[in-house]
Amino acid sequence: MDATGQMQQSNGSGKAEQSTANGRSTSSANIDSAVSDLKICIIGAGMGGLTTALALAEAGFHNIEVYEYASDLGFVGAGIQMAPNMARILDRLGVWEEIAREAVVLNETSIREGATDEELANVDLRYIKQQYGYEHMVGHRSTLAHALYDGCKRYSTIKFNFGVQCEDIDLVSEHPSFKAVPRKDPNQQPRTVSCDILLGADGIKSNTRAALLKHVGADAQIVDTHQAAYRIMLSREQMASDPELLKLIDSDLVIRWIGEKRHIIAYPVENKTIYNLSTTQPDTNFAAAPSATYTTKGSKKAMLEVFGDYCPMIQRMLDLVPEGEVCEWKLRVHEPLPTWYVNSTALVGDACHPTLPHLAAGAAQAIEDAAVLGVVLAKIPDGSPPSIKKAFRIYEMVRKDRAETLVAMAAASGKSLHLGSSAAKEERDKAFAALKAGGKGPVPDKWADADVQKMHYGLDIVKVAEEVFEKEFNNSKS
């Protein structure tokens, strides 16, 4: 047993066996030692990178290195929705129980007019656990990230390298490499890192994606969505003197206040000690910003003006945000990529499928990527580059169409929510009214639509990956 409480031994058949001190079993007994010895480098320690590292360690890989630009896991505080498809994976990885302890179960969603607080529709979410095995929960992004990090720290097989810029990515050869440049320590020199498998989980600004696209002679342009977001966390103490606001934080309710070109989605997190608000509005403050800029210090006055025609209760909530603590995020996506992999390099999460937040699916989709990579790489019969490439082909088969469908659906849902006075808005509001009256049919807010939820939450991506691998690996062209 090593210092992390992990035991490893050979079972005499060339396959590594592995268990952790808490007695949880892993699938490592099924992985060939020639495969488990592969050196895997992951660029990026966001949700996708952390989950990928954990999934690979759980599968039995024991030479995993994670390189992160930031100096630590100082995630910006914001709420995050955790749907059953995410929970199912995190439970298999042994971290869901810790996350769920501080999360809040959402029992219903209310879609309301921002200007009047009038309810347009209400959707009961209590059926979700019975249908999909897990409640729809919401929590704090940092809780999720640190639970994943704690899960990774169970394994001495995962080594983290913080404060490192990854440059000069070379994926032409069968053994990819990159230059690791320390950002702050003058005593450390840049070094070239080579590996057997390189996974780029380095976000929408991905250097790995840029290298991959250059190699295949393609160009997936960043798409300007003309949208930005404020992300706001209000404490119970801040809301304590307002009974109407306390009612919100004490609820099991997610509310979407909608208006022309703008909306706010809000729900309680952290055992109802924090009220999370995430907005979408026109990106006026970014109009003159350079393309590399994704955040800007916001003005409280400007924020209040953006939602100046929203109801008094929302005005009071926004006014609680301290001056100087307003930050605005640019919402950017990029065009669908021609491929997610080249040779022994593949992309993960926002590096290959960034999305608008209107379906609350971004983190879950990155986590699905990670789970599938853990399956397909552990199943290859040997550590040869052709086998790695075949595994990546199956990863793309399982994940690419699904992720890109959800990205397109999120964009379409945002357009529906942001309609101004028009015939289309009238039709949308008729659909909301029919639902409120007890009728059935599609929900214009696709996040709350039962058919979309079935497609999003109902798929067990791990089982799909296992089935597709068994069917396709020997038939897959590298």
N, C-alpha and C positions, 0 to 999 in steps of 0.2 A: 504493500500500500504506500502511495506517495503522499506528499504533504497536503494534497487536495482531497484525500480520502478516496482515491481511485485505485482499483486493483486491475492489473493486466497480466495475462498469462497466455501461453500457447496451449491449444487443446490437442496438440500432437498431429493435427491435420493440415498445418500451414495456415490456419485461420485464427485470427485474434479473438480472444474472449475478453470482455470488459464489463465491470460493474462498478457502481458508485457506492459510497459509504452508507447511503440511505436505503440501499437494497433495491433500488430501481434497476430493472433489467434494460439492456440496450440490444440493438440488433447486430452488434459487432461480431457475434459468433458466426454470422453468415458472410462475412467479408474476408476475401482472400488477403493473406499478409502482404502479397506483392502490391495489392491495391491500397491497403491501409497505410503502407509506407509512403505513399505519394505525398509530395510536398504541395500543399494547397495554400495559396496566398489570396486573401480577400482585401480589396481596397474599399474602405468605408465601414464604419461601425454604427450605421443607423439601424433602423428596424430590420431591413433586409440583410445587412452584413452580420449583425449579431445573431439573427435566427439561422442564417446559413452556417455560421461557425458552430452553433450549438447542434444543429441537425447533423452536420458532418461528424462532429465528435460523438454524438449519440449513435451514429451509424458505425463507428469504429475507426475512423481516420485519426491518426495520432501525430500528425505533423502539419498543424494549421497555424498560419500567421495572419493576423489582422492588422492592417495599417490604416490609421485614422488621422486626418488633417488636424482636427481639434486637439487641444491639450488634454481633455478629459471628456467624460460623458455629460457635459453640462447642457442637457437638452432644454430648450426654451419651454417654459411651462405653458401647456395648452391641453385641452381635453382631447380625447380620442375615443372613437366608437369601436367597440370590440364585438363583432358579430360572431355567430356560431361557427362559421368557417375558419375564423381566426382562433377562436377558443379551442376548437377541436385539435388543431395543430399544436398549440401551446400546451394543452393538456398532455398530449403524447410526449412532449419534450420535458414535462415535469415542472413547468413554471406557472401554469394557469392558476393553481390554488392560491399562490402568493398574490397574484394580480387581482383575483376575484375578491379577496378579502377587503380591499379598499374600493372596489368598483360599486357602481349603482346600477340596479336592474331598471331598464326602461319598460314600463308597462303599457304606455300609449304615446302616440304622437299627435300633436295638434298643429294644424296649418292655419295661420291667421293673417288677416290683413294688417300690415305694419302700421298703417295710418290710424286704424280704429281699434285694434286688438280684437276685432270680430272674428270668430272662428269660422273658417271655411269648411274644414273637414277634420274629423277625428278618427284615427285608426288604432284599434286595439292590437297591442303587440304581445299579449300574454300567451297566445297560442305558440309562440316561437319555440319555447323550450320543448313542448310536447312534440312539435313537428321536427325540430332539428337537433334536439338533445342538449342544447345550451340556451340560456337566456341571451337576449340582446343586452349587452352591458356597455357602460361608458366609464372611463377612468381618466387618469392623468397620464400624459405621454411619458413623463419621467418615470412613473411607476412601472410602466410596461418596459421601457428601455433598461432600467436597472434590474428588473427581474430577469430579463434575458442575459444581461451582463453577469449577474450572480449565477445563473445557470451555466454560463460559459466558464466561470471560475471554478466550477466543480471539476474541471478537467485541466490537468497539467499539459494536455496535448494542444491547448489553444494558447498562443502567445500574442499579447496585444502590444502594439507599437503606436503610441499616441504622439501627436505633434510632428507628424511626418507628411511632407508633400510628395506625392508619387508622380514622377515625370518620365518622359522618354520611354513610354510603354512600347515594348517590342513584342508583337504577337505573331510575327511572320514565321518564326521557327516553331518546332514542335514543343520547345520548352520556353514559354514566355518569360520576359524579364522586364524590369523597370528600375528607375533610379529612385531610391528612397532618400529624400533630402530633409534632414532635421530642421525644424523651423526656428527653434529658439536656443538650442544648446550649441554655443560656439565651439565646444570641445569635441563635438561629434561631426564627422565628415560624411558627405554623401556617399552612398554605397550602392552598388548594383545588386539587385535581388533577382535571382532566377528561381523558377519553380516548375513543377509538373503541370499544375492547373492554376489558372488565374481567373478570379471572379471579380468583376467590377460592380461593386455595390456603392458607387461613388456619386449617386444622385443625378439631378438634372444637369448639373454642370460637368458631367462625367468625362474625365480624360480618357478613360478606357473606351467609352463609346466613340470618342473622336478618333482614337487610333484604329478601332475596328472599322468604322465607316471609311476612313482613309484607305485601309487595306482592301476593302471591297469596291472602292471607287464610287461610293454613294455619299449622299449628303441629306440628312434629315434635319431640316431647319427648325430652330426654336420657333414655336407659334405664339405670337402675342395674342393673348386672350382678351386684352383690354379690361382685365379685371384684377382687383387687388383685394386683400383681406386684412381686417383688424382681428387680432386674437386677444381676448380679454378674459382675465380670471378675477372674479370678485369673491372676497372672503365672506363668510357668514357674518363676521363682525361688521364689515362695511354695510351689509344689508339689514342689520339688526333693528334699526329704528324705523323701518318701513314695512308694515304688516303685509302689504301687497307683494313686495319683493321676497319676504320670508316665505310666503306661500309657494313661490316658485322654487326656491331652493329646497323646500321640504317635500316636493312632489317627486313622483316617479315618471315624470313627463318630459319629453323633448318637444320643444316648440320651434316652429319655423315661421317667423314673421316675414312676409313677402311684400314686395313693392316693385315698381318699375326700375329695372336694372340693378336692384339691390335686394338683399335679404339678410336676416340674422337667424342663426340657429343657436339654441341655448339649452343647457341641461345641467343638473348638479353632478359633481364628481367628488372623489375623495370622501366617501361616506357622508356626502351632503354637507361638507364643510366649505366647499368652493362651488361657485356658479360660473360655468364656462360659457362664453359667448364667442361665436365665430361669425364674422360678417363677410359678405361679398359686395363689392361696389365698383363703379368705374375707376380705372387706375389713373386718375388725373395727376396724382403726385409723381407718377413714373413717366409721364409723357416725354420729358426731356432727359431722362436718366440713361446712362450708357447701358448696353445690353447685358453687361455682366452684373448689373445691380439687381438684387432680388429683395432687399429690405431697405427701408428708409425710416428715419425717425419721424414720427407723425406729430401732427398738431391736434391737441384736444379740441380746439375751436373748429378746425376743419372737420374732424370726426363728427362733432355734434351737428355741423351744417349738413353733412352728407345725409344724416338721418333726421334732419330738422322737421320733416313732415310726418315722422312716426309718432306714435301715441305717447302721452305724457309719462306712462310707466317706463317706456324704453328710454325716454329722455333722462329720467331720474337714474336709471341704471348706468347709462353712458357717462353721466355727470359724476359718478362715483370713481371713475378712473382717474388716478392722480395725474396732475400735469407733469409732463416729462416722461411718462411711462407708456405713451402711445407709440406702438410700432406697427408699421404697415408692410405686408408681404405682397410682392408681385406674384400673380398666379400665371405661371407659364407651363406650357406643355411642348412636346415636339412631335413632328410627323411620325407615323408608324415606321419602324425600321425595316429594312429588307431582310435582316437576320439578327439574331441575338447572340450568335457565336461565330468565332473563326478559330480553326485549329483547336488549341487547348485553352482558349479564353472564352468566357461567356459573361453576359450582363445580367444584373439582378435589380429588381425594384424600379425606382425612378430613373435609373440609368437607361432603361429600355421601355418603360411605359408610364411616364408621369401622367397624372390625372388631375382634373379639377375636383374640388372636394364635395361636389353636390350629391354624390352617391355614398360618401363616407367609406370608400373602398380602398384607398391608396395603401395604407399600412397592411391591410389584410392581403392584398395582392402581392406585396413584397414578401410577406410571410409564406404565402403559397409557393412563390418561386423557390424560397429556401427549402421548404419541405420536399418539393419535387427533386431538387438537386441532391438532397440527402438520400433519396431513394435511388435515383438513376446512377449516381456515381458509385454507390455502394454495391450495386448489382453487376458492374462490369466484371468480366471474367479475368481480366489482366490489366496491368497498368500502362498498356501501350497507348501512344497518341491516337491511333485509329479507334480504339475502344472508347477513349475519352470523347472523341469527336462524335461517335455514334450516340453516346449518352447525352451529349448536348443537343443532338438532333431530336432525341425523344423528349428532352426537357422543353424544347421549343414547340414540338407537336402538342404537348399537353397544355402549355401555358400561353402561347402567343395569341391565338385567336380569342381565348377567354378574356385575357387581360385587355386586349384592344377593344373587344366588345363592350366591356364595362367602362373603359375610358370614353368611348363614343356615347354611351348611355348617360354618363355623368354630364357631358357637355349638353346633350339634348334636354336633360332635366333642368339644367340651369336656365336654358333659354325659355322653357315653359314657365318657370317660377318668376322670371324677370320681365314678363310681358307688360307693356303699357296698354293704354286704352286702344282696343282693336277688336275685330271679330274673333281673332284667335283667343284673346283674353276672355271674351264672353263665353266661348265654348269651354275653355278651361274651367271657369268658375261654375258653369253648369255641371260639369263632371264632379267638381268638389261638392256642389249642392246635392247631387244625387247620392253621393256617398254619405253625406251627413244625414240624409233622410232614410238611411238604411239600405240603400240600393247597392248593387255590386257592379264592378267594372274596373277598368284601369284607373290608377291614382296618378294624377298629373305630376305629383312629386314622386318620382320613380323610386326613391329611397324607401318609401312607405308602401310600395305596390307589392301585393302578395306574389304575383308571378315573377317579378324581378327578384324578390327575396328568395323564392324557390331556386331560381337559377344561381343566385349569388351564395346563399347560405347552405343549400341542400347538397352541393357537390362535395364529396370526400376526395379531395385532390390527391391524397396519399394513395388511396386505393386505385384511383384512376391511373396514377403514375406506375404503380406496380403492374396493373393489367396491361397497359400499353407497352411497358418495357418487355414483358414476357412475349407479347405478340410481335413486336416490331424490331427488337434488337438485332436478331440474326438476319432480318430482311432489310435493315436500314443501311442506306448508302452513307459512307462517311464523307 
